C-alpha cells in the first residue's frame, strides 16, 4: 500500500448553495431577509437591488455582497440581458480558526460590498468550477468560495477605475521601472518624467499594483541582479552598479530581504563552473 498524507482542512465559511440566473425579461428580485451572506456577480446586463435603505445598480463585471439580517429587494424589472451568478454562504464561528487568523493576519480578506472586479476571467472560471463541484456533490465548495472572495477582495478601488488616467499613469511608471531600472530612478524622478505629482503617482501605483514604487523598483533590480550573478560575470559590486544600486551594502540588504540569501551566497549556490574535458 502506498503511503498517504492525511491532514484536516478547515475553512471559516460554509457554503449553502449557488447558481446562475439568466433573465427572460420578466419579474423582479424577491423581497426577503436571509440568515446567510449572498455573493452576486453580474456577467452581463444590469441588476438593481436595494438593501435596507441603500440602492445598488450592478453592471457587467461588478459584484455585490448582501449581508444576513438585512432586507433586500429588487428595484426594477429584470433586465432582459441580465445574467448573474449567486452564492449563499455562512461565516463559521470557530474559535480555533479565529485565533489562527489573529496569529496570521495574511488570512484576513477585506471584501468590498459593491465593486468592479479586477480579473473577470478568473472570477468566471471559479464560478464555473464551483457549480461543477456542486453538481457532482464534491467536498471542495468552501475552497472555491475562499478563492472567489479572494478575487473580489482584489477589486478596483472606487476612486480608481480601470482605463482611467490614474491607472494609465501607474502602467507608464511600471514600464519605466521595467526598462530603466539601471538608471537613477525613484519616486521623484518617475514623477518628473511623467509630469505629475509624486504623492499622487505613488498612491495610484499602489492602488493599481498593490505595492509601492520603491518595492516595484527593488523587485525589478533584484531580478536583473539574479541574471547577472548567474552569468558568472563581475563581482557583487559590479552587479550592484549595473542594476542601479549605488550603495553595495544597501544592495545586499535589499537582495537578502527579497530572496532570503546574500548576493555572494546566491552566486556561490546557483552559479556552477562549466568544465570541458576536451
Secondary structure, 3 states (H helix, E strand, C coil): CCCCCCCCCCCCEEEEEEEEEECCCCCCCCCEECCCEEEEEEEECCEEEEECCEEEEECCCEEEEECCCCEEEECCCCCCCCEEEEEEEEECCCHHHHHHHHHCHHHCCCCCCEEECCCHHHHHHHHHHHHHHHHCCCCCHHHHHHHHHHHHHCCECCCCCCCCHHHHHHHHHHHHHHHHCCCCCCHHHHHHHHCCCHHHHHHHHHHHHCCCHHHHHHHHHHHHHHHHHHCCCCCHHHHHHHCCCCCHHHHHHHHHHHHCCCHHHHHHHHCCCCCCCC
